[in-house]
Amino acid sequence: MIDEGRPIFLQIAEQIENSILDGSLLEESKAPSTNELAAFHRINPATAGKGINQLVADEILYKRRGIGMFVSPGARARLLARRREQFFIQYVQPVQREARKLGLSGEQLAEMLKREEVNS
């Protein structure tokens, strides 16, 4: 499950984000502890903690003293907004640039996307 090509702490953070996005980890619910994550992935607890701390810095998780980490209110909406922006930059903009090179109009590009939607 861990990809050796990317920092493990980022993958831990992304897995928790994915759980929030898919609804398996709801807002105000308890997030896995660093020790649970470390044991599950067989990694150093400090590495798991670094992933958790990244999510705290991004206001996706917050700490309840003595209880653990919890999903912040509004975390799912923040994640959706960030991931949609990343999707736009990583996928949509390159497609738009290539479409312009090919002389495709916005309408033609939209038609191609609709055609793919029908075929899938």
Secondary structure, 3 states (H helix, E strand, C coil): CCCCCCCHHHHHHHHHHHHHHCCCCCCCCECCCHHHHHHHHCCCHHHHHHHHHHHHHCCCEEEECCCEEEECCCHHHHHHHHHHHHHHHHHHHHHHHHHHHCCCCHHHHHHHHHHHHHHC
